[in-house]
């Protein structure tokens, strides 16, 4: 099955784009563009970092509810963007658990916490815990666990298959990661404004009833994933039994707000058809 809807990326106003769709059983349903090209992920780094954090949790290196980050905050708060840390500054702006303050700084403190617990740099921990076991040889992290990953569509399809049918983690742990943490929490979804509630799992954003949103109008409320300011996204729709990845080399902006939902709806319609 080759998804014709993936050809929509050819009309995107970007210098280069690559995309693919993978089922839970690992079957790649189609790809388009330079799927082996390495693109900066921006915040699509966060789901990879979160998965490494969950491996650290299952290995006993950390606990989800142990202190981490600012006073009163835990690993869970950092993963769910409720630690109270500012967006890009290591500065506390709210008490933990009260608001969904999307925070790169929170993921950086999470990375530091895991590096200290495991006695290994976080980028190396990610490589050993996630990238190497999944065969993601073209993915790397040199810098912030919030935004400095680099990867390919081919590698991210491997990751998306893993999240749908976990081998590295207990499925119950992954189910927790795609479950809303601190329900009812309000906050701003970067690029899309204030959302009430602004649902988030453990490192994965949850679509729920958000509007506007970067996924499709036909995406199920259970859809979860992440997008990045470098013009990248990864979504997993459990109801569709599939995941979609797109990487580009143009920064997120109005073009993406317009193009991405159309693309996702076309993919989902083709999957259903």
Secondary structure, DSSP 8 states (H G I E B T S, - for coil): ---GGGGGGGGSSSS-EEEEEEETTS-EEEEES-TTS-EE-GGGHHHHHHHHHHHHHHTTS--TTSB-SSTT-BHHHHHTT-S-B-SSSS-B-S-TTSSB---HHHHHHHHHHHHHHHTS-HHHHHIIIIITTTT-TT-EE-S-TTT-EEE-HHHHHHHHHHHHS-SSS-HHHHHHHTS-SSTT--EEETTTEEESS--B-SSSEE-TT-SS-SS-TTS-TT-EEEEETTTEEEEEETTTTEEEEEEESS-SSHHHHHHHHHHHHHHHHHHH-
